[in-house]
C-alpha cells in the first residue's frame, strides 16, 4: 500500500491509521524540529497530489484486517490540507466507517475558505501553534513567505466558532527559540482566544531536521502547563498502547509505517503486536535488501539503532587513537634546549612575581603565558602540569573539530578527519626536534589561538541554531582572546569570522535595532579581554605597551629561515613542485570520478563491487606508500582550499531559501577561509612537520571533508552515486595514516634518555643532546648556588627552568630572530646592567638562519662574553664514534671574571 500506513501508536490518538495525502514531504513550513527532515520546497499551492480513489481503496482493504484503530488520521509525509480533495475524502471516510476522523495540520491554510469548510466535517482537528510572534514564527517554523502568525491565530479563532468537533491544539517547545517568558505569555493569551478543547505541550522527541533543535525539560513543560486554563497536558513522553490481535505481520507493513515518519523499535512492536526480537529480525532482513526494493523512507527506522551506535562509534575511535598516540609519545613531547624552555620558564617567572614585557621580553600576546601561569598556580610548577592542561585543551580542540566537521559533512568524515589530525599533527613527531605537537608546543599562542578559533566558529554555528545575541558576544570574546595570542592566528580568525558574520546577517536580515544589538554584543565581547589586560599592564608598568607584533619586523620576515619556511626562498621551484603534486591529485581524483560514474551504472551489484573498490584503493595506497614522497602530499593544500571556498560560495548563491543548507555551507566557508589564511606563513611549502603541525592541521581536516564528502556529492550530482569515490579515498587514506603512525613510532622509540626528574621529567634522544643536558644540569646544581644566576647562549633557557636558576635580564633567547626584534644594543645594555654570574654556551645549529656562530650575527655580544667571562669549561659532553671519528656534543660554562664588568 502506498498511501495508508499503520495503525501507528500515537502519543495522543492511541492507534492511528494514517492516510498520506501528499505522497512526499510537501509543506508550507520548514520547522527546525520536524522529524521528517528539511522541507525541500515550501509551498501553499493546493492540488490533488495523490489520487483520492486509491486512498479510499487502500483504506477499505486495511479496515478488513480487524486491527484496533482509534482514529483515521489525515497526516502523512506533508501538510494534508495542501491536497485539494481533502473535503471529499473526509466525507467518503465518514460514509465508510464510524471510526472518528482526525486531521493533523499546521493550521497555516485555515485562512483559505475551502480548507476551512472541508475541515468542518472532521471529528477532531489537531492544529499546531508553536509561535504567535512573527519573529519567533520565522525562526522556529521557517514559513512560506506569504504566511503570517497573526493570520493563523485569527483563522483558528474563527474556526473554533463554527467547528462542532474537538480541537486539540499542540504547542511544541524548542529550547532557546520559543521558550522565553515573553513568547509563552503571548501563547497563553492567544490560546485563551482560540478556546481549544485540549492543549497539548510537546518538545523535541524524535531526531529533528536541525541537530541544534534541542528539547526543553519536563519540569519546564509542567510549569508552563499550569499557565493555561484549564491546565495543558504534557505529551512529550507517554506509555504507548500495544496491539494484541491481528493478522500476521509482513515486512511491507513496517515499510509503510516508516515511510511516512521515523518510528522507534518500540513503536513498531506496540503497533504490530511484535516482540523486539521479532521486529528486529524483520528489520535486519529489510536492511540486506537492495535500495530499489526498500522505499527510502524506511531508512530512518532501519538505521535508528545503528545510528545511535554510530554516534558513539566515531568519538570512540577518536578517543582510542588519541590514547594510542599519547602512550606512544608519553613524556617525549619537548625538546631539551630549543623553544619549549621558554614556554616553561616564562610562566614560572610570572609565578615568582615577574610581569610580562617589563621583566620578561616577549614578542607574542600575553594570554598564553598568564594562562600557563594559572596552570602552575593550580596544579603546581612542572612540565607535566602544562602537559595535562594541554591534553585537556587538545581534547576540547578535537571535540570542536568533530562537531564542526560533522555539521558540514557526516560523522564518518569527521571521524576520519580527526584521526588524521591526531596521527599526523597533534601528537606527531617527524623531526629530531620536539615541540611540534599540541602537548608541548614551541608556542602555546599558536595552539591556544587555533582552539579559540574553533570555539569561535562553533559559537557561530550555535547562533545559527539559537539566534541569541549572547552568541555574538561570545564570538567577539573569543576573537578578543585570539588577539592576545599570535597576530597571524588573529588575522586568519578575524577575516574568517567577519565573512561568517556577514553571511549570517545577510540571511537573517535583522531590523536596525536588532543589528545594533548584535554589533554591541560583539564589540563588548571583543574589547573585554583587551581592556582587562590593558588595565593590568597599566597598573604594573605604567603604560599599555604590550611589546606585541614584533614578529612582523621586515628584517625578520625577510631572513633566510622564514623565507625557507614560506617557500619564498625559491618561489619558482616551489610553485613547480606544487603544480606537479596537484597534477597527480587531479589524475587520481579524475580516475576515481570516472570509476564512480561506472559504479552508478552497476549500483545493483554494490554489495560485491564495494569490497573490490576498497581493496583496490588499499592497493593504490600501498603503491603510493612505497613510491611517493608523503612529505610533499600537502603542498597543494592552498589550491584545494581556494577550490573548496569557491565551490562553497557558488553553493551559497542558490541556498537563500534553504536555511539549513545555507547555514551548513556558511560554516564550511568560514572554516575554509580560516584554514587558507593560516597557511599563509608557509604558502609555497606546506608540510605536516615543523610549523605545519598547527598551521596545516585545519586545512588538512577540511581537505579530508573535501575528498570524502564534497567531491563525492559533486560527482554523484542528483543520483545516488559517490560511494565508489568515497570508498576508494578512504581506502587510500589508510596506508597514509599507517605510514605516519609508523614514522611516529620510529621517532619516539629513539627517545630513551630521561632528563630531569619528578613532574619535570621527560625523554629525549640519548645522543647527542640527552646525555650532555643531563651532565650539564648535574654540574649546574653542584657548582652554581640557588642565589647565583646564569644566561644560556644562544638558546637554552630550559636549563634555567630545570635547575630553578634565574636569568638576571629580561632577555631569555639570543637567536637571530630575537636579536632582530629586541636589538643587540638593548640586550647588551641589559646584560651590562645585570651581569649574570655565569654564561653557558650550548651547540645550536644556525645554518637555517644563514649563520654559523653567535659572532656572525651578534659580534658585540660575543666580544662582551669573551672579555668579561673566564675561558670555557666543559660541563656536559656526549661522545660517539662515527665514521672512525669521535663526534662530541659539548656544553660550555664560563664564570664571570673577578672584576667589574664594563
Secondary structure as UniProt FT lines:
FT   STRAND          4..10
FT   TURN            11..13
FT   STRAND          14..20
FT   TURN            32..33
FT   TURN            35..36
FT   HELIX           52..63
FT   TURN            64..65
FT   STRAND          71..75
FT   TURN            76..77
FT   HELIX           80..82
FT   TURN            84..85
FT   HELIX           86..96
FT   STRAND          101..105
FT   TURN            108..111
FT   HELIX           113..119
FT   TURN            120..121
FT   STRAND          124..128
FT   HELIX           134..140
FT   TURN            145..146
FT   HELIX           149..162
FT   STRAND          166..174
FT   TURN            175..177
FT   HELIX           181..194
FT   STRAND          198..203
FT   TURN            211..212
FT   HELIX           218..225
FT   TURN            226..227
FT   STRAND          233..234
FT   HELIX           251..260
FT   HELIX           265..272
FT   HELIX           276..287
FT   TURN            291..293
FT   HELIX           296..298
FT   HELIX           299..302
FT   HELIX           304..329
FT   TURN            330..331
FT   HELIX           340..351
FT   TURN            352..353
FT   TURN            357..359
FT   HELIX           367..379
FT   HELIX           383..408
FT   HELIX           411..420
FT   HELIX           421..426
FT   HELIX           444..465
FT   HELIX           469..483
FT   TURN            484..485
FT   HELIX           487..508
FT   HELIX           512..541
FT   HELIX           550..552
FT   HELIX           554..557
FT   HELIX           560..566
FT   HELIX           568..570
FT   HELIX           571..601
FT   HELIX           603..605
FT   HELIX           606..627
FT   HELIX           630..632
FT   TURN            633..636
FT   HELIX           637..653
FT   TURN            656..657
FT   HELIX           659..678
FT   HELIX           679..682
FT   TURN            683..684
FT   TURN            690..691
FT   HELIX           692..695
FT   HELIX           697..705
FT   HELIX           706..710
FT   HELIX           711..716
FT   TURN            717..718
FT   HELIX           723..749
FT   STRAND          751..755
FT   HELIX           758..760
FT   STRAND          762..765
FT   HELIX           766..770
FT   HELIX           771..783
FT   TURN            786..787
FT   STRAND          790..793
FT   HELIX           798..803
FT   HELIX           816..822
FT   HELIX           824..833
FT   STRAND          838..842
FT   HELIX           847..849
FT   HELIX           854..857
FT   HELIX           859..868
FT   STRAND          873..882
FT   TURN            883..884
FT   STRAND          885..896
//
